[in-house]
Amino acid sequence: MSRSAAANPRRCHGSKPPGALEVQVAVLWAVQNGYLDVVPLDRIKEYQAKLTEFLTVRRTELLHKIAHEKELTAALTTELKAAAEQFKEGWQ
């Protein structure tokens, strides 16, 4: 295997590596907007994992928009807020 093939993250993880940029953007937006402020420190990783799962399973269109537009427009921010609120209601 060549060095360039070994260094290519797509080789090991399919077309997108874990933690794709649009997911990271959405999770960081939730952090910056206080959605994790009430989460106990020992459950932060769990919250992040469940939020990531929620976004990738139930809000794929939102993630596609983030990836395509490459900036958080007012419309995307509104959608992110709605997704974060929906997730927060169901998370225990």
Phi and psi restraints in degrees (range 20) as a CNS / XPLOR table:
assign (resid 1 and name C) (resid 2 and name N)
       (resid 2 and name CA) (resid 2 and name C) 1.0 -74.4 20.0 2
assign (resid 2 and name N) (resid 2 and name CA)
       (resid 2 and name C) (resid 3 and name N) 1.0 161.6 20.0 2
assign (resid 2 and name C) (resid 3 and name N)
       (resid 3 and name CA) (resid 3 and name C) 1.0 -62.5 20.0 2
assign (resid 3 and name N) (resid 3 and name CA)
       (resid 3 and name C) (resid 4 and name N) 1.0 -39.7 20.0 2
assign (resid 3 and name C) (resid 4 and name N)
       (resid 4 and name CA) (resid 4 and name C) 1.0 -66.4 20.0 2
assign (resid 4 and name N) (resid 4 and name CA)
       (resid 4 and name C) (resid 5 and name N) 1.0 -35.9 20.0 2
assign (resid 4 and name C) (resid 5 and name N)
       (resid 5 and name CA) (resid 5 and name C) 1.0 -68.6 20.0 2
assign (resid 5 and name N) (resid 5 and name CA)
       (resid 5 and name C) (resid 6 and name N) 1.0 -39.9 20.0 2
assign (resid 5 and name C) (resid 6 and name N)
       (resid 6 and name CA) (resid 6 and name C) 1.0 -68.5 20.0 2
assign (resid 6 and name N) (resid 6 and name CA)
       (resid 6 and name C) (resid 7 and name N) 1.0 -31.2 20.0 2
assign (resid 6 and name C) (resid 7 and name N)
       (resid 7 and name CA) (resid 7 and name C) 1.0 -83.2 20.0 2
assign (resid 7 and name N) (resid 7 and name CA)
       (resid 7 and name C) (resid 8 and name N) 1.0 -9.7 20.0 2
assign (resid 7 and name C) (resid 8 and name N)
       (resid 8 and name CA) (resid 8 and name C) 1.0 -80.0 20.0 2
assign (resid 8 and name N) (resid 8 and name CA)
       (resid 8 and name C) (resid 9 and name N) 1.0 112.5 20.0 2
assign (resid 8 and name C) (resid 9 and name N)
       (resid 9 and name CA) (resid 9 and name C) 1.0 -64.5 20.0 2
assign (resid 9 and name N) (resid 9 and name CA)
       (resid 9 and name C) (resid 10 and name N) 1.0 -23.2 20.0 2
assign (resid 9 and name C) (resid 10 and name N)
       (resid 10 and name CA) (resid 10 and name C) 1.0 -68.7 20.0 2
assign (resid 10 and name N) (resid 10 and name CA)
       (resid 10 and name C) (resid 11 and name N) 1.0 -25.0 20.0 2
assign (resid 10 and name C) (resid 11 and name N)
       (resid 11 and name CA) (resid 11 and name C) 1.0 -62.8 20.0 2
assign (resid 11 and name N) (resid 11 and name CA)
       (resid 11 and name C) (resid 12 and name N) 1.0 -38.2 20.0 2
assign (resid 11 and name C) (resid 12 and name N)
       (resid 12 and name CA) (resid 12 and name C) 1.0 -93.5 20.0 2
assign (resid 12 and name N) (resid 12 and name CA)
       (resid 12 and name C) (resid 13 and name N) 1.0 -21.9 20.0 2
assign (resid 12 and name C) (resid 13 and name N)
       (resid 13 and name CA) (resid 13 and name C) 1.0 -125.1 20.0 2
assign (resid 13 and name N) (resid 13 and name CA)
       (resid 13 and name C) (resid 14 and name N) 1.0 19.3 20.0 2
assign (resid 13 and name C) (resid 14 and name N)
       (resid 14 and name CA) (resid 14 and name C) 1.0 77.9 20.0 2
assign (resid 14 and name N) (resid 14 and name CA)
       (resid 14 and name C) (resid 15 and name N) 1.0 -151.6 20.0 2
assign (resid 14 and name C) (resid 15 and name N)
       (resid 15 and name CA) (resid 15 and name C) 1.0 -75.5 20.0 2
assign (resid 15 and name N) (resid 15 and name CA)
       (resid 15 and name C) (resid 16 and name N) 1.0 -23.7 20.0 2
assign (resid 15 and name C) (resid 16 and name N)
       (resid 16 and name CA) (resid 16 and name C) 1.0 -133.8 20.0 2
assign (resid 16 and name N) (resid 16 and name CA)
       (resid 16 and name C) (resid 17 and name N) 1.0 135.6 20.0 2
assign (resid 16 and name C) (resid 17 and name N)
       (resid 17 and name CA) (resid 17 and name C) 1.0 -69.8 20.0 2
assign (resid 17 and name N) (resid 17 and name CA)
       (resid 17 and name C) (resid 18 and name N) 1.0 159.4 20.0 2
assign (resid 17 and name C) (resid 18 and name N)
       (resid 18 and name CA) (resid 18 and name C) 1.0 -59.1 20.0 2
assign (resid 18 and name N) (resid 18 and name CA)
       (resid 18 and name C) (resid 19 and name N) 1.0 147.3 20.0 2
assign (resid 18 and name C) (resid 19 and name N)
       (resid 19 and name CA) (resid 19 and name C) 1.0 73.7 20.0 2
assign (resid 19 and name N) (resid 19 and name CA)
       (resid 19 and name C) (resid 20 and name N) 1.0 40.7 20.0 2
assign (resid 19 and name C) (resid 20 and name N)
       (resid 20 and name CA) (resid 20 and name C) 1.0 -49.8 20.0 2
assign (resid 20 and name N) (resid 20 and name CA)
       (resid 20 and name C) (resid 21 and name N) 1.0 151.2 20.0 2
assign (resid 20 and name C) (resid 21 and name N)
       (resid 21 and name CA) (resid 21 and name C) 1.0 -54.3 20.0 2
assign (resid 21 and name N) (resid 21 and name CA)
       (resid 21 and name C) (resid 22 and name N) 1.0 -41.6 20.0 2
assign (resid 21 and name C) (resid 22 and name N)
       (resid 22 and name CA) (resid 22 and name C) 1.0 -65.6 20.0 2
assign (resid 22 and name N) (resid 22 and name CA)
       (resid 22 and name C) (resid 23 and name N) 1.0 -32.9 20.0 2
assign (resid 22 and name C) (resid 23 and name N)
       (resid 23 and name CA) (resid 23 and name C) 1.0 -69.3 20.0 2
assign (resid 23 and name N) (resid 23 and name CA)
       (resid 23 and name C) (resid 24 and name N) 1.0 -43.5 20.0 2
assign (resid 23 and name C) (resid 24 and name N)
       (resid 24 and name CA) (resid 24 and name C) 1.0 -60.6 20.0 2
assign (resid 24 and name N) (resid 24 and name CA)
       (resid 24 and name C) (resid 25 and name N) 1.0 -41.1 20.0 2
assign (resid 24 and name C) (resid 25 and name N)
       (resid 25 and name CA) (resid 25 and name C) 1.0 -60.2 20.0 2
assign (resid 25 and name N) (resid 25 and name CA)
       (resid 25 and name C) (resid 26 and name N) 1.0 -47.0 20.0 2
assign (resid 25 and name C) (resid 26 and name N)
       (resid 26 and name CA) (resid 26 and name C) 1.0 -63.9 20.0 2
assign (resid 26 and name N) (resid 26 and name CA)
       (resid 26 and name C) (resid 27 and name N) 1.0 -43.3 20.0 2
assign (resid 26 and name C) (resid 27 and name N)
       (resid 27 and name CA) (resid 27 and name C) 1.0 -66.6 20.0 2
assign (resid 27 and name N) (resid 27 and name CA)
       (resid 27 and name C) (resid 28 and name N) 1.0 -44.4 20.0 2
assign (resid 27 and name C) (resid 28 and name N)
       (resid 28 and name CA) (resid 28 and name C) 1.0 -63.4 20.0 2
assign (resid 28 and name N) (resid 28 and name CA)
       (resid 28 and name C) (resid 29 and name N) 1.0 -36.1 20.0 2
assign (resid 28 and name C) (resid 29 and name N)
       (resid 29 and name CA) (resid 29 and name C) 1.0 -60.6 20.0 2
assign (resid 29 and name N) (resid 29 and name CA)
       (resid 29 and name C) (resid 30 and name N) 1.0 -44.1 20.0 2
assign (resid 29 and name C) (resid 30 and name N)
       (resid 30 and name CA) (resid 30 and name C) 1.0 -62.0 20.0 2
assign (resid 30 and name N) (resid 30 and name CA)
       (resid 30 and name C) (resid 31 and name N) 1.0 -40.7 20.0 2
assign (resid 30 and name C) (resid 31 and name N)
       (resid 31 and name CA) (resid 31 and name C) 1.0 -63.3 20.0 2
assign (resid 31 and name N) (resid 31 and name CA)
       (resid 31 and name C) (resid 32 and name N) 1.0 -49.9 20.0 2
assign (resid 31 and name C) (resid 32 and name N)
       (resid 32 and name CA) (resid 32 and name C) 1.0 -65.1 20.0 2
assign (resid 32 and name N) (resid 32 and name CA)
       (resid 32 and name C) (resid 33 and name N) 1.0 -22.8 20.0 2
assign (resid 32 and name C) (resid 33 and name N)
       (resid 33 and name CA) (resid 33 and name C) 1.0 -104.2 20.0 2
assign (resid 33 and name N) (resid 33 and name CA)
       (resid 33 and name C) (resid 34 and name N) 1.0 18.9 20.0 2
assign (resid 33 and name C) (resid 34 and name N)
       (resid 34 and name CA) (resid 34 and name C) 1.0 83.4 20.0 2
assign (resid 34 and name N) (resid 34 and name CA)
       (resid 34 and name C) (resid 35 and name N) 1.0 7.7 20.0 2
assign (resid 34 and name C) (resid 35 and name N)
       (resid 35 and name CA) (resid 35 and name C) 1.0 -71.5 20.0 2
assign (resid 35 and name N) (resid 35 and name CA)
       (resid 35 and name C) (resid 36 and name N) 1.0 -17.3 20.0 2
assign (resid 35 and name C) (resid 36 and name N)
       (resid 36 and name CA) (resid 36 and name C) 1.0 -102.1 20.0 2
assign (resid 36 and name N) (resid 36 and name CA)
       (resid 36 and name C) (resid 37 and name N) 1.0 0.7 20.0 2
assign (resid 36 and name C) (resid 37 and name N)
       (resid 37 and name CA) (resid 37 and name C) 1.0 -60.3 20.0 2
assign (resid 37 and name N) (resid 37 and name CA)
       (resid 37 and name C) (resid 38 and name N) 1.0 -31.3 20.0 2
assign (resid 37 and name C) (resid 38 and name N)
       (resid 38 and name CA) (resid 38 and name C) 1.0 -95.2 20.0 2
assign (resid 38 and name N) (resid 38 and name CA)
       (resid 38 and name C) (resid 39 and name N) 1.0 -0.8 20.0 2
assign (resid 38 and name C) (resid 39 and name N)
       (resid 39 and name CA) (resid 39 and name C) 1.0 -83.3 20.0 2
assign (resid 39 and name N) (resid 39 and name CA)
       (resid 39 and name C) (resid 40 and name N) 1.0 127.2 20.0 2
assign (resid 39 and name C) (resid 40 and name N)
       (resid 40 and name CA) (resid 40 and name C) 1.0 -59.3 20.0 2
assign (resid 40 and name N) (resid 40 and name CA)
       (resid 40 and name C) (resid 41 and name N) 1.0 144.5 20.0 2
assign (resid 40 and name C) (resid 41 and name N)
       (resid 41 and name CA) (resid 41 and name C) 1.0 -55.4 20.0 2
assign (resid 41 and name N) (resid 41 and name CA)
       (resid 41 and name C) (resid 42 and name N) 1.0 -36.4 20.0 2
assign (resid 41 and name C) (resid 42 and name N)
       (resid 42 and name CA) (resid 42 and name C) 1.0 -74.1 20.0 2
assign (resid 42 and name N) (resid 42 and name CA)
       (resid 42 and name C) (resid 43 and name N) 1.0 -3.4 20.0 2
assign (resid 42 and name C) (resid 43 and name N)
       (resid 43 and name CA) (resid 43 and name C) 1.0 -117.7 20.0 2
assign (resid 43 and name N) (resid 43 and name CA)
       (resid 43 and name C) (resid 44 and name N) 1.0 8.1 20.0 2
assign (resid 43 and name C) (resid 44 and name N)
       (resid 44 and name CA) (resid 44 and name C) 1.0 -60.1 20.0 2
assign (resid 44 and name N) (resid 44 and name CA)
       (resid 44 and name C) (resid 45 and name N) 1.0 -47.4 20.0 2
assign (resid 44 and name C) (resid 45 and name N)
       (resid 45 and name CA) (resid 45 and name C) 1.0 -62.9 20.0 2
assign (resid 45 and name N) (resid 45 and name CA)
       (resid 45 and name C) (resid 46 and name N) 1.0 -39.0 20.0 2
assign (resid 45 and name C) (resid 46 and name N)
       (resid 46 and name CA) (resid 46 and name C) 1.0 -62.8 20.0 2
assign (resid 46 and name N) (resid 46 and name CA)
       (resid 46 and name C) (resid 47 and name N) 1.0 -45.4 20.0 2
assign (resid 46 and name C) (resid 47 and name N)
       (resid 47 and name CA) (resid 47 and name C) 1.0 -59.8 20.0 2
assign (resid 47 and name N) (resid 47 and name CA)
       (resid 47 and name C) (resid 48 and name N) 1.0 -46.6 20.0 2
assign (resid 47 and name C) (resid 48 and name N)
       (resid 48 and name CA) (resid 48 and name C) 1.0 -61.6 20.0 2
assign (resid 48 and name N) (resid 48 and name CA)
       (resid 48 and name C) (resid 49 and name N) 1.0 -43.4 20.0 2
assign (resid 48 and name C) (resid 49 and name N)
       (resid 49 and name CA) (resid 49 and name C) 1.0 -63.4 20.0 2
assign (resid 49 and name N) (resid 49 and name CA)
       (resid 49 and name C) (resid 50 and name N) 1.0 -43.6 20.0 2
assign (resid 49 and name C) (resid 50 and name N)
       (resid 50 and name CA) (resid 50 and name C) 1.0 -69.6 20.0 2
assign (resid 50 and name N) (resid 50 and name CA)
       (resid 50 and name C) (resid 51 and name N) 1.0 -38.1 20.0 2
assign (resid 50 and name C) (resid 51 and name N)
       (resid 51 and name CA) (resid 51 and name C) 1.0 -64.1 20.0 2
assign (resid 51 and name N) (resid 51 and name CA)
       (resid 51 and name C) (resid 52 and name N) 1.0 -43.1 20.0 2
assign (resid 51 and name C) (resid 52 and name N)
       (resid 52 and name CA) (resid 52 and name C) 1.0 -60.2 20.0 2
assign (resid 52 and name N) (resid 52 and name CA)
       (resid 52 and name C) (resid 53 and name N) 1.0 -45.0 20.0 2
assign (resid 52 and name C) (resid 53 and name N)
       (resid 53 and name CA) (resid 53 and name C) 1.0 -61.8 20.0 2
assign (resid 53 and name N) (resid 53 and name CA)
       (resid 53 and name C) (resid 54 and name N) 1.0 -45.2 20.0 2
assign (resid 53 and name C) (resid 54 and name N)
       (resid 54 and name CA) (resid 54 and name C) 1.0 -57.5 20.0 2
assign (resid 54 and name N) (resid 54 and name CA)
       (resid 54 and name C) (resid 55 and name N) 1.0 -46.9 20.0 2
assign (resid 54 and name C) (resid 55 and name N)
       (resid 55 and name CA) (resid 55 and name C) 1.0 -65.8 20.0 2
assign (resid 55 and name N) (resid 55 and name CA)
       (resid 55 and name C) (resid 56 and name N) 1.0 -42.8 20.0 2
assign (resid 55 and name C) (resid 56 and name N)
       (resid 56 and name CA) (resid 56 and name C) 1.0 -75.3 20.0 2
assign (resid 56 and name N) (resid 56 and name CA)
       (resid 56 and name C) (resid 57 and name N) 1.0 -23.2 20.0 2
assign (resid 56 and name C) (resid 57 and name N)
       (resid 57 and name CA) (resid 57 and name C) 1.0 -96.4 20.0 2
assign (resid 57 and name N) (resid 57 and name CA)
       (resid 57 and name C) (resid 58 and name N) 1.0 -44.2 20.0 2
assign (resid 57 and name C) (resid 58 and name N)
       (resid 58 and name CA) (resid 58 and name C) 1.0 -106.0 20.0 2
assign (resid 58 and name N) (resid 58 and name CA)
       (resid 58 and name C) (resid 59 and name N) 1.0 -15.1 20.0 2
assign (resid 58 and name C) (resid 59 and name N)
       (resid 59 and name CA) (resid 59 and name C) 1.0 -128.4 20.0 2
assign (resid 59 and name N) (resid 59 and name CA)
       (resid 59 and name C) (resid 60 and name N) 1.0 42.3 20.0 2
assign (resid 59 and name C) (resid 60 and name N)
       (resid 60 and name CA) (resid 60 and name C) 1.0 -61.9 20.0 2
assign (resid 60 and name N) (resid 60 and name CA)
       (resid 60 and name C) (resid 61 and name N) 1.0 -36.6 20.0 2
assign (resid 60 and name C) (resid 61 and name N)
       (resid 61 and name CA) (resid 61 and name C) 1.0 -62.9 20.0 2
assign (resid 61 and name N) (resid 61 and name CA)
       (resid 61 and name C) (resid 62 and name N) 1.0 -39.7 20.0 2
assign (resid 61 and name C) (resid 62 and name N)
       (resid 62 and name CA) (resid 62 and name C) 1.0 -61.4 20.0 2
assign (resid 62 and name N) (resid 62 and name CA)
       (resid 62 and name C) (resid 63 and name N) 1.0 -45.1 20.0 2
assign (resid 62 and name C) (resid 63 and name N)
       (resid 63 and name CA) (resid 63 and name C) 1.0 -63.1 20.0 2
assign (resid 63 and name N) (resid 63 and name CA)
       (resid 63 and name C) (resid 64 and name N) 1.0 -38.8 20.0 2
assign (resid 63 and name C) (resid 64 and name N)
       (resid 64 and name CA) (resid 64 and name C) 1.0 -62.7 20.0 2
assign (resid 64 and name N) (resid 64 and name CA)
       (resid 64 and name C) (resid 65 and name N) 1.0 -40.2 20.0 2
assign (resid 64 and name C) (resid 65 and name N)
       (resid 65 and name CA) (resid 65 and name C) 1.0 -64.0 20.0 2
assign (resid 65 and name N) (resid 65 and name CA)
       (resid 65 and name C) (resid 66 and name N) 1.0 -43.0 20.0 2
assign (resid 65 and name C) (resid 66 and name N)
       (resid 66 and name CA) (resid 66 and name C) 1.0 -60.0 20.0 2
assign (resid 66 and name N) (resid 66 and name CA)
       (resid 66 and name C) (resid 67 and name N) 1.0 -46.1 20.0 2
assign (resid 66 and name C) (resid 67 and name N)
       (resid 67 and name CA) (resid 67 and name C) 1.0 -63.6 20.0 2
assign (resid 67 and name N) (resid 67 and name CA)
       (resid 67 and name C) (resid 68 and name N) 1.0 -39.2 20.0 2
assign (resid 67 and name C) (resid 68 and name N)
       (resid 68 and name CA) (resid 68 and name C) 1.0 -75.9 20.0 2
assign (resid 68 and name N) (resid 68 and name CA)
       (resid 68 and name C) (resid 69 and name N) 1.0 -45.2 20.0 2
assign (resid 68 and name C) (resid 69 and name N)
       (resid 69 and name CA) (resid 69 and name C) 1.0 -78.7 20.0 2
assign (resid 69 and name N) (resid 69 and name CA)
       (resid 69 and name C) (resid 70 and name N) 1.0 -27.5 20.0 2
assign (resid 69 and name C) (resid 70 and name N)
       (resid 70 and name CA) (resid 70 and name C) 1.0 60.3 20.0 2
assign (resid 70 and name N) (resid 70 and name CA)
       (resid 70 and name C) (resid 71 and name N) 1.0 20.5 20.0 2
assign (resid 70 and name C) (resid 71 and name N)
       (resid 71 and name CA) (resid 71 and name C) 1.0 -159.1 20.0 2
assign (resid 71 and name N) (resid 71 and name CA)
       (resid 71 and name C) (resid 72 and name N) 1.0 154.1 20.0 2
assign (resid 71 and name C) (resid 72 and name N)
       (resid 72 and name CA) (resid 72 and name C) 1.0 -90.8 20.0 2
assign (resid 72 and name N) (resid 72 and name CA)
       (resid 72 and name C) (resid 73 and name N) 1.0 94.8 20.0 2
assign (resid 72 and name C) (resid 73 and name N)
       (resid 73 and name CA) (resid 73 and name C) 1.0 -75.0 20.0 2
assign (resid 73 and name N) (resid 73 and name CA)
       (resid 73 and name C) (resid 74 and name N) 1.0 171.1 20.0 2
assign (resid 73 and name C) (resid 74 and name N)
       (resid 74 and name CA) (resid 74 and name C) 1.0 -60.2 20.0 2
assign (resid 74 and name N) (resid 74 and name CA)
       (resid 74 and name C) (resid 75 and name N) 1.0 -39.8 20.0 2
assign (resid 74 and name C) (resid 75 and name N)
       (resid 75 and name CA) (resid 75 and name C) 1.0 -65.5 20.0 2
assign (resid 75 and name N) (resid 75 and name CA)
       (resid 75 and name C) (resid 76 and name N) 1.0 -42.5 20.0 2
assign (resid 75 and name C) (resid 76 and name N)
       (resid 76 and name CA) (resid 76 and name C) 1.0 -66.5 20.0 2
assign (resid 76 and name N) (resid 76 and name CA)
       (resid 76 and name C) (resid 77 and name N) 1.0 -38.0 20.0 2
assign (resid 76 and name C) (resid 77 and name N)
       (resid 77 and name CA) (resid 77 and name C) 1.0 -62.4 20.0 2
assign (resid 77 and name N) (resid 77 and name CA)
       (resid 77 and name C) (resid 78 and name N) 1.0 -40.1 20.0 2
assign (resid 77 and name C) (resid 78 and name N)
       (resid 78 and name CA) (resid 78 and name C) 1.0 -62.5 20.0 2
assign (resid 78 and name N) (resid 78 and name CA)
       (resid 78 and name C) (resid 79 and name N) 1.0 -42.9 20.0 2
assign (resid 78 and name C) (resid 79 and name N)
       (resid 79 and name CA) (resid 79 and name C) 1.0 -66.8 20.0 2
assign (resid 79 and name N) (resid 79 and name CA)
       (resid 79 and name C) (resid 80 and name N) 1.0 -38.9 20.0 2
assign (resid 79 and name C) (resid 80 and name N)
       (resid 80 and name CA) (resid 80 and name C) 1.0 -62.3 20.0 2
assign (resid 80 and name N) (resid 80 and name CA)
       (resid 80 and name C) (resid 81 and name N) 1.0 -42.6 20.0 2
assign (resid 80 and name C) (resid 81 and name N)
       (resid 81 and name CA) (resid 81 and name C) 1.0 -62.1 20.0 2
assign (resid 81 and name N) (resid 81 and name CA)
       (resid 81 and name C) (resid 82 and name N) 1.0 -44.8 20.0 2
assign (resid 81 and name C) (resid 82 and name N)
       (resid 82 and name CA) (resid 82 and name C) 1.0 -62.2 20.0 2
assign (resid 82 and name N) (resid 82 and name CA)
       (resid 82 and name C) (resid 83 and name N) 1.0 -42.1 20.0 2
assign (resid 82 and name C) (resid 83 and name N)
       (resid 83 and name CA) (resid 83 and name C) 1.0 -65.7 20.0 2
assign (resid 83 and name N) (resid 83 and name CA)
       (resid 83 and name C) (resid 84 and name N) 1.0 -43.4 20.0 2
assign (resid 83 and name C) (resid 84 and name N)
       (resid 84 and name CA) (resid 84 and name C) 1.0 -64.0 20.0 2
assign (resid 84 and name N) (resid 84 and name CA)
       (resid 84 and name C) (resid 85 and name N) 1.0 -39.8 20.0 2
assign (resid 84 and name C) (resid 85 and name N)
       (resid 85 and name CA) (resid 85 and name C) 1.0 -65.8 20.0 2
assign (resid 85 and name N) (resid 85 and name CA)
       (resid 85 and name C) (resid 86 and name N) 1.0 -43.6 20.0 2
assign (resid 85 and name C) (resid 86 and name N)
       (resid 86 and name CA) (resid 86 and name C) 1.0 -62.2 20.0 2
assign (resid 86 and name N) (resid 86 and name CA)
       (resid 86 and name C) (resid 87 and name N) 1.0 -44.0 20.0 2
assign (resid 86 and name C) (resid 87 and name N)
       (resid 87 and name CA) (resid 87 and name C) 1.0 -63.8 20.0 2
assign (resid 87 and name N) (resid 87 and name CA)
       (resid 87 and name C) (resid 88 and name N) 1.0 -44.8 20.0 2
assign (resid 87 and name C) (resid 88 and name N)
       (resid 88 and name CA) (resid 88 and name C) 1.0 -59.1 20.0 2
assign (resid 88 and name N) (resid 88 and name CA)
       (resid 88 and name C) (resid 89 and name N) 1.0 -38.3 20.0 2
assign (resid 88 and name C) (resid 89 and name N)
       (resid 89 and name CA) (resid 89 and name C) 1.0 -63.1 20.0 2
assign (resid 89 and name N) (resid 89 and name CA)
       (resid 89 and name C) (resid 90 and name N) 1.0 -34.2 20.0 2
assign (resid 89 and name C) (resid 90 and name N)
       (resid 90 and name CA) (resid 90 and name C) 1.0 -97.1 20.0 2
assign (resid 90 and name N) (resid 90 and name CA)
       (resid 90 and name C) (resid 91 and name N) 1.0 -10.1 20.0 2
assign (resid 90 and name C) (resid 91 and name N)
       (resid 91 and name CA) (resid 91 and name C) 1.0 -83.4 20.0 2
assign (resid 91 and name N) (resid 91 and name CA)
       (resid 91 and name C) (resid 92 and name N) 1.0 136.0 20.0 2
